[in-house]
């Protein structure tokens, strides 16, 4: 009985999705946004998106840590045990190789999810 309110909310969200998709059946998914995407498709997209970084193994990890620390040069440098200028150079290289604006929040979000799935 204590879970009825949550179940009702899940059913309401599923109904709204079904109506929006013009489909008769929608199942509730747990796991947030990540559960909305097929894992194999997400992994393939991540590999393709991050492929330019493969030439330098330190780049994906630097990008992941930098994104997780909200773009903080100093905290990323401390976490990785490198100088802050090394972080700046690696992030600039990531931006150039990915041809991406890392100041754009949507770009950061897409890269964060790609790093999670990659």
ChimeraX attribute file (.defattr): number of C-alpha atoms within 10 A of each C-alpha:
attribute: neighborCount
match mode: 1-to-1
recipient: residues
	/A:1	5
	/A:2	6
	/A:3	7
	/A:4	9
	/A:5	10
	/A:6	10
	/A:7	13
	/A:8	11
	/A:9	11
	/A:10	16
	/A:11	15
	/A:12	13
	/A:13	15
	/A:14	17
	/A:15	18
	/A:16	13
	/A:17	17
	/A:18	15
	/A:19	13
	/A:20	9
	/A:21	11
	/A:22	9
	/A:23	10
	/A:24	9
	/A:25	12
	/A:26	15
	/A:27	12
	/A:28	15
	/A:29	12
	/A:30	10
	/A:31	7
	/A:32	8
	/A:33	9
	/A:34	14
	/A:35	11
	/A:36	11
	/A:37	11
	/A:38	9
	/A:39	12
	/A:40	10
	/A:41	11
	/A:42	17
	/A:43	18
	/A:44	13
	/A:45	16
	/A:46	20
	/A:47	17
	/A:48	12
	/A:49	16
	/A:50	18
	/A:51	14
	/A:52	16
	/A:53	20
	/A:54	11
	/A:55	9
	/A:56	11
	/A:57	9
	/A:58	12
	/A:59	20
	/A:60	21
	/A:61	13
	/A:62	21
	/A:63	25
	/A:64	19
	/A:65	21
	/A:66	22
	/A:67	18
	/A:68	12
	/A:69	14
	/A:70	11
	/A:71	18
	/A:72	15
	/A:73	19
	/A:74	17
	/A:75	16
	/A:76	24
	/A:77	19
	/A:78	12
	/A:79	13
	/A:80	16
	/A:81	10
	/A:82	12
	/A:83	13
	/A:84	17
	/A:85	12
	/A:86	13
	/A:87	25
	/A:88	19
	/A:89	12
	/A:90	18
	/A:91	20
	/A:92	16
	/A:93	15
	/A:94	22
	/A:95	16
	/A:96	14
	/A:97	14
	/A:98	16
	/A:99	10
	/A:100	14
	/A:101	14
	/A:102	20
	/A:103	10
	/A:104	9
	/A:105	10
	/A:106	11
	/A:107	12
	/A:108	19
	/A:109	13
	/A:110	13
	/A:111	23
	/A:112	18
	/A:113	17
	/A:114	20
	/A:115	19
	/A:116	13
	/A:117	17
	/A:118	18
